[in-house]
Amino acid sequence: MSFREKAKCLIGRSVEVQLGSGSSLRGRLTSVGSDFVVMHVRRGRRIRRVIVRLAEIAFLFALFGI
């Protein structure tokens, strides 16, 4: 199974994305494209839509408790 196929199974779930720069994003995975993922991430009081390129992602974790 490729990364994209595994990521598509996680659509609608809460995930944490560890970026190559060392920072991480935690939010709900909404879609997976050919070279990007789209997430809804809470920043302060607002929920932002964030587009992350697959080349920048080091790890993708499913957070089952959130």
Backbone as CSV, one residue per row, in Angstrom:
resi,resn,N_x,N_y,N_z,CA_x,CA_y,CA_z,C_x,C_y,C_z
1,MET,0.837,-1.180,0.000,0.000,0.000,0.000,0.884,1.246,0.000
2,SER,0.572,2.184,-0.850,1.356,3.412,-0.929,0.921,4.396,0.160
3,PHE,1.709,5.455,0.317,1.391,6.481,1.312,0.038,7.107,1.027
4,ARG,-0.250,7.391,-0.236,-1.528,8.018,-0.589,-2.706,7.125,-0.244
5,GLU,-2.589,5.824,-0.502,-3.670,4.897,-0.180,-3.897,4.821,1.324
6,LYS,-2.814,4.804,2.096,-2.935,4.781,3.555,-3.545,6.080,4.065
7,ALA,-3.128,7.218,3.479,-3.663,8.510,3.906,-5.148,8.629,3.564
8,LYS,-5.574,8.079,2.435,-6.993,8.139,2.066,-7.859,7.367,3.051
9,CYS,-7.304,6.318,3.655,-8.048,5.566,4.674,-8.266,6.395,5.937
10,LEU,-7.446,7.430,6.143,-7.527,8.260,7.347,-8.360,9.524,7.157
11,ILE,-8.956,9.721,5.986,-9.763,10.919,5.739,-10.925,10.961,6.728
12,GLY,-11.104,12.136,7.340,-12.158,12.328,8.323,-11.723,12.041,9.744
13,ARG,-10.503,11.573,9.928,-9.998,11.259,11.259,-9.028,12.333,11.723
14,SER,-8.826,12.385,13.025,-7.853,13.309,13.604,-6.464,12.722,13.429
15,VAL,-5.556,13.514,12.882,-4.196,13.053,12.620,-3.202,14.110,13.076
16,GLU,-1.963,13.684,13.239,-0.866,14.599,13.509,0.143,14.414,12.399
17,VAL,0.548,15.509,11.777,1.518,15.477,10.690,2.810,16.088,11.198
18,GLN,3.876,15.310,11.164,5.203,15.782,11.563,5.916,16.243,10.295
19,LEU,6.262,17.522,10.233,6.909,18.084,9.053,8.415,17.884,9.130
20,GLY,9.070,17.981,8.003,10.517,17.823,7.951,11.266,18.879,8.729
21,SER,10.666,20.040,8.935,11.314,21.127,9.674,11.286,20.902,11.182
22,GLY,10.596,19.853,11.637,10.510,19.570,13.060,9.206,20.006,13.694
23,SER,8.435,20.850,13.023,7.150,21.278,13.573,6.082,20.229,13.263
24,SER,4.970,20.313,13.956,3.898,19.354,13.723,2.560,20.078,13.662
25,LEU,1.626,19.493,12.927,0.263,20.001,12.805,-0.683,18.914,13.280
26,ARG,-1.680,19.289,14.054,-2.673,18.339,14.533,-4.033,18.835,14.097
27,GLY,-4.795,17.986,13.412,-6.112,18.379,12.945,-6.818,17.240,12.249
28,ARG,-7.870,17.571,11.513,-8.679,16.572,10.827,-8.287,16.537,9.349
29,LEU,-7.965,15.357,8.869,-7.585,15.170,7.471,-8.843,15.208,6.615
30,THR,-8.878,16.103,5.620,-10.090,16.241,4.815,-9.946,15.689,3.407
31,SER,-8.752,15.748,2.817,-8.577,15.168,1.486,-7.106,14.912,1.205
32,VAL,-6.876,14.043,0.228,-5.524,13.679,-0.181,-5.455,13.830,-1.690
33,GLY,-4.495,14.613,-2.163,-4.303,14.800,-3.590,-3.101,14.017,-4.082
34,SER,-2.664,14.319,-5.292,-1.528,13.598,-5.862,-0.220,13.954,-5.179
35,ASP,-0.065,15.198,-4.716,1.174,15.581,-4.033,0.921,16.495,-2.835
36,PHE,-0.279,16.431,-2.245,-0.589,17.270,-1.086,-1.686,16.616,-0.251
37,VAL,-1.797,17.061,0.998,-2.929,16.690,1.854,-3.562,17.980,2.361
38,VAL,-4.858,17.951,2.584,-5.586,19.106,3.098,-6.110,18.733,4.481
39,MET,-5.869,19.640,5.446,-6.290,19.407,6.819,-7.035,20.618,7.342
40,HIS,-7.907,20.404,8.315,-8.505,21.489,9.086,-7.789,21.512,10.419
41,VAL,-7.101,22.629,10.704,-6.257,22.763,11.889,-6.768,23.930,12.715
42,ARG,-6.863,23.742,14.022,-7.287,24.828,14.916,-6.080,25.692,15.235
43,ARG,-6.166,26.970,14.896,-5.149,27.972,15.218,-5.807,29.030,16.072
44,GLY,-5.539,29.011,17.370,-6.228,29.927,18.271,-7.685,29.533,18.365
45,ARG,-8.576,30.460,18.074,-10.010,30.166,18.108,-10.561,29.797,16.742
46,ARG,-9.771,29.938,15.709,-10.251,29.690,14.352,-9.788,28.334,13.841
47,ILE,-10.589,27.764,12.968,-10.202,26.534,12.293,-9.753,26.923,10.891
48,ARG,-8.526,26.593,10.566,-7.936,26.957,9.274,-7.806,25.731,8.383
49,ARG,-7.938,25.939,7.094,-7.663,24.881,6.136,-6.203,25.005,5.736
50,VAL,-5.450,23.944,5.923,-4.016,23.950,5.659,-3.725,22.920,4.578
51,ILE,-2.949,23.334,3.590,-2.516,22.433,2.520,-1.042,22.136,2.739
52,VAL,-0.699,20.853,2.866,0.673,20.436,3.136,1.152,19.568,1.980
53,ARG,2.296,19.918,1.429,2.869,19.115,0.346,3.413,17.813,0.910
54,LEU,3.247,16.728,0.188,3.715,15.427,0.660,5.224,15.389,0.809
55,ALA,5.954,16.194,0.054,7.409,16.218,0.159,7.862,16.777,1.504
56,GLU,7.017,17.553,2.187,7.378,18.154,3.468,7.002,17.284,4.664
57,ILE,6.247,16.237,4.440,5.767,15.414,5.553,6.780,14.322,5.859
58,ALA,7.148,14.219,7.130,8.029,13.139,7.558,7.206,11.958,8.070
59,PHE,6.192,12.239,8.860,5.378,11.172,9.454,3.915,11.593,9.482
60,LEU,3.032,10.619,9.416,1.593,10.870,9.553,1.064,9.881,10.581
61,PHE,0.506,10.416,11.668,0.030,9.567,12.751,-1.475,9.721,12.905
62,ALA,-2.146,8.619,13.136,-3.566,8.678,13.487,-3.658,8.799,14.999
63,LEU,-4.416,9.759,15.451,-4.621,9.945,16.884,-6.017,9.434,17.224
64,PHE,-6.084,8.286,17.795,-7.376,7.654,18.033,-8.100,8.245,19.232
65,GLY,-7.403,8.904,20.141,-8.051,9.425,21.334,-8.623,10.815,21.177
66,ILE,-8.448,11.459,20.027,-8.891,12.849,19.856,-10.138,12.899,19.005
